[in-house]
Amino acid sequence: MTILIVEDDPDIGSLLRRGFASESYQVELVGDGEEALKAANGKPLEAIILDVMLPGRSGIEVCRALRAGGQTAPIIMLSARSSVNERTEGLLAGADDYIVKPFAFEELLARVRVQALRRTNDDAEPRVLTAGSLTLDLETRQAQIGATRVRLTEREVELLALLMRHAGEPLARADIFTALWAGHGGASLNVVDVYVGYLRHKLAEALPEGVHMIVTVRGRGFMFEPEPV
């Protein structure tokens, strides 16, 4: 169980390294974005703890590059910036969670464990979901429509899997939020709309122009249509 910590503040970095090591994690600590990309390249990781304010590349840029390069480990961003727009930017970049500084190590540890628990629970579920022309591989985190593959982040996979399991059934925003973001400090209901939009955009790249698989049901929420409309 290796945790990659990307933090340029030596005091915070040292605190995190000691904390995770005391919980029996292997820890790799780097201080800038370029080092982070090298350290994470092709390596299975339990989680990546990523500071937003880094020398050179920002944490947002690093997060995007990690996802573009195929890194699928949960990414938890740390930042003193706490506005909704800034948190949303981190999530849209591919982060799975966002914690505002100052924070308690116990909370960060709990969030890392929640990510691991979600993966463990997923092991009991079918590894491949199919609905209409869409196939979702929960292990590789890839969606496929026909011959076109779509790479997804962990949270996008969770959202798509939830919608697919309820295909043809509208899911309220509040229910989606409870299923995927309950207990995540700082998250608000509009994160559901953000991720639905992000997922729609990625799936649309594999569908004919103007065709969608995730539709808005006025007054009821969002619904996955096995046959795109």
N, C-alpha and C positions, 0 to 999 in steps of 0.2 A: 504494500500500500504506500505509494509514493505521492507526496504532496509537493507540487512546484509552487514556490512563493516568489512573486515578482514584486519587490518592494525596495525603493532606494533609500528609505530612512533606516539607518543601521539599528536604531533602538527598536523600532517596530519589527523590523526583520528578525532581529535576535529574539525578541519576545515570541514571535510566531514560531520560529524554529524550535525554541525550547518547549513551547507549549505542545506542538504536534509531536515532537520527539518523545515527550513524556507520556503520550497516548499511543506509543508504539508505531507511529508512522515513520517511514523513511522521508527525509526532508531534503529538498534541493532549493537553495536560496540564490537568486540572481538579482542584480540591481538595475537592469535596464531592459528595454524592449527587445533589442537585438539578441542579447543573451537569452532572453525568454524564448524567442523563436528557435534558437539553436537547441536549448535544453529540452523543448517540447517536441522537437522534430521526430516523428515516428515512434514516440515513446508512449506506452500505456500508463496513464496516470489516474490516481484516485480523484484528484481535483487540482485545479489551478487557482491560487489566490492571487489576484491581479490588481495592483494599485493603478488608479487612473492617471495620476500626475507622475509621469516618469521622465527622466532626461531622454532627449531624442524623440523616439516614437511614443505617443501617448498610449495609455492602457486601452483606449477605444480602438486605436489603430492596430495595436497588437492583437486584441481580441478578434477583430475582423480578419487579420492575417492568419491567425491560428485556425479559425473556422474554414477559411478559404483553402488552407493547406490540409484539411481533413482531420484536424484534432477534434475529437468528440468528448473529451473529458469535461465534466462540469466546471464552469468558470464562475467564480464568485469575485465580483469586483469590490474594491475598497476605495472610498473617496470621501473627502470632506465636503464635496458638493452634494446637496440634498434636494434640489428642486425636482419637481416631477419631470421636467424636460430633460434634465441631466440623467436621471435614473432611467428614463425611457430610452435615451440615446445608448446607454450601456446595454440594455436588454435587446435593442434592435441590432446592436453590433454582434450579438450572439451569446451574451452572458446569460447564465441560468439564475443568477441571484445578484443582489447589489446591497452592500452594507455601508452605512454612513459612519464615518469617523467622528468622534471617538466611539469605540465599540468594546464590548466585553469579549474576551477570548472564548468564554463558554458559549456565547451565542454563535460565534463563527464555527466552533467545533460542532455545535448542534446542527447547523445548516449543512456542513460537510457530511455529517452522518445521515441527515435526511436524504441527501442525494444518493448515498450508498444504499439506503433502505429502499428508495424508489426502484433502484436497479434490481435489488434482491427480489422485491415483490413482482417486478416485471418478469423474472425468471419463471414464475408460476403460470404466466400467461402464454398463450400461443405466440411463437416468435415471429410469425408472419400473419398479417391481417390483409384480407382481400375484400374489396367492395367495388362492384362494377369493374371498371377498367383500371382501378388503382390498387396497387400492392404496396404494403408498408412493412418493411423488414425492421423489427424493433431492435435487432442486435446491431446491424450495420447502420441504422438510422437513415436509411434511404427509402424514398418513395419512388415508385416506378409507374409511369402511365405509358402503356405500349412499350416502345423501345427507349423511352426517355427517362433517365434517372434524375432525381432531385435530392440533393444533399440537405439534411435538416439538422438543426441543433437539438439538443436533448429536450428542451422545453417545447419546441415545435413538434417533435415526435410525440410527446405526451399529449399535446393538444389535439393533434391529428388522430391519434389512437382513440382518444376519448370521443371525438366526433364520429369516427368510423364505427365504434362499438354501439353508437346510438344512431346509426344511419337512418334517415327519414324521420327522425324525432327531434324537434326543436329543443335546444338546451339553453336555458336562461344564462345570462352573463353571470349572475350571482352564483349559480350552480357550478359553472366552469371555474370561476374564481376560487370557490371553496375547495374544489377538487385539486386544483393545481397550485394555488398560491396561499392557501390558508396557513396562518402562522408566520408568514414572511413579513417581517416588519418593513414598513415603508411602501409596500405594494398597495395600489389602489385599484378600484374596479376597472378603470380605463386600461389597465394592462391587458385585459382580455381583448379589447378592440385592437390594441397595438399588435398583439400576436396573431390574431385572426387576419389582420391586414397583411402582416408579414408572410403568413402561411399562404394566403390567397395569391400573393405576388409570386411566390416560388412555384406553386402549382400551375399558375397561369402560363408560365414559360413552357409547360409541356402540353398545353391545351390549345385548341384553335382560338383565335382572337375573339374576345367577348364571351367566352365560355367559362363557367365557374362550377366548382364542385361544392364550395361552401357558400351558402346563401343566408341572407338576413331575413328572418321571419319577423315582420313588424310586431312589436309588442311582446314577442316571445323569446327572441334571442337568435342563435345561429344553428344552422342545420346542415349536415353533410348529405349531399345527394349522390347516391351511387352512380346514377346516370347524370352526367353534367348537364347544366341548363344554361 
